[in-house]
Amino acid sequence: MAARKDRKGEIAGRPILEWAMAALGALLTLTALGFILMDLRTAARPPELSVRLVETRATSTATYAEIEVRNAGGQTAAQVHVEGQAGPHGAAAVLDYVPGRGRERATLVFPTQAPPPSRLHVVGWSEP
């Protein structure tokens, strides 16, 4: 059965704007439901931590290596211990937490004239 046009700007007795808003509401509801289902699927994944070097700065007293720790998992990691090795020198940092699917930054401090860190790794973490 074809839609009956009663008056200008109406379909089957309802204004066209009302139909458009109903369609927009249905689209937003389905989108929100999709995000909720996707979050439920990924939230149970344990922390998957990785470390990368962002920047190094050398001063007269020390070499600073800014690092970024990323968590590809869905769960938060607390008390994240990170170590770096720059030649014979080592440095470590502890991040309070790295949220699920998030990232945090820290700075490792090496003695003067240390080369850029050649090895960065997560030593361990705990569940919050």
C-alpha positions in Angstrom: 0.0 0.0 0.0 1.5 3.3 -1.0 1.7 6.2 1.4 -1.1 8.5 1.2 -0.3 12.2 1.0 -3.1 14.1 2.8 -1.7 17.5 3.2 1.4 19.3 2.1 4.4 18.1 4.1 2.6 15.0 5.6 2.7 11.3 4.9 -0.2 9.2 6.1 -1.3 11.9 8.5 2.1 12.4 10.1 4.5 15.3 9.4 7.7 14.5 7.4 9.8 16.0 10.2 8.3 13.5 12.7 9.3 10.6 10.4 12.8 12.0 10.0 13.2 12.4 13.8 12.0 8.8 14.4 14.5 7.5 11.9 17.3 9.5 13.5 16.3 8.2 17.0 16.4 4.6 15.7 19.8 5.1 14.1 21.2 6.6 17.4 19.7 3.8 19.5 21.2 1.1 17.2 24.6 2.8 17.2 24.7 3.0 21.0 23.7 -0.6 21.2 26.5 -1.5 18.9 29.1 0.3 21.0 27.8 -1.4 24.2 28.1 -4.8 22.6 31.6 -4.1 21.3 32.7 -2.8 24.7 31.3 -6.0 26.4 33.4 -8.1 24.0 36.7 -6.3 24.6 36.4 -5.3 28.3 37.3 -8.8 29.5 40.7 -8.8 27.8 43.6 -8.7 30.2 46.2 -5.9 30.0 48.4 -6.0 26.9 51.2 -3.5 27.7 53.9 -2.2 25.3 56.5 0.6 25.7 57.8 3.0 23.1 60.4 5.8 23.2 58.8 9.2 22.5 61.7 11.6 22.9 65.2 11.9 24.4 66.7 15.1 25.8 70.3 15.5 27.0 71.3 18.1 29.5 74.6 18.7 31.3 73.4 16.6 34.3 71.4 13.7 32.8 69.7 12.2 29.7 65.9 12.1 29.9 64.0 9.5 27.9 60.3 10.1 27.7 58.4 6.9 27.1 54.8 5.9 26.5 53.2 2.8 27.8 50.1 1.6 25.9 47.5 -0.9 27.1 45.8 -2.6 24.2 43.8 -4.8 26.6 40.4 -4.0 28.1 41.4 -4.1 31.8 43.4 -1.5 33.8 46.9 -2.3 34.9 48.0 -0.8 38.2 51.6 -0.2 39.6 53.2 -0.7 36.1 56.9 -1.2 36.5 59.0 -0.1 33.4 62.7 -0.5 32.9 65.1 0.9 30.3 68.7 0.2 29.4 71.0 2.8 27.8 74.4 1.2 27.3 75.6 0.1 30.7 73.1 2.3 32.5 69.6 1.3 33.7 66.6 3.3 34.8 63.2 2.4 36.0 59.8 4.1 36.6 56.5 3.0 38.2 53.2 4.3 36.7 50.2 4.3 39.1 47.9 2.8 36.4 47.4 2.5 32.7 43.7 2.3 31.8 42.3 -0.3 29.4 42.7 0.8 25.8 44.7 3.8 27.1 48.2 5.2 27.4 50.3 6.9 30.0 53.7 8.7 29.8 56.8 8.6 32.1 60.3 9.8 32.0 63.4 7.6 32.6 66.5 9.5 33.8 69.9 8.2 32.8 73.4 9.5 33.8 75.1 12.2 31.8 76.2 11.3 28.2 74.1 8.1 28.2 73.1 6.9 24.7 69.4 6.7 23.8 67.7 3.7 25.5 68.3 0.5 23.5 65.9 -1.7 25.5 62.6 -0.7 27.1 60.2 -3.2 28.7 57.5 -3.7 31.2 58.7 -5.7 34.2 55.2 -6.3 35.7 51.9 -4.8 37.0 49.1 -5.7 39.4 45.4 -5.7 39.2 43.7 -2.6 40.7 
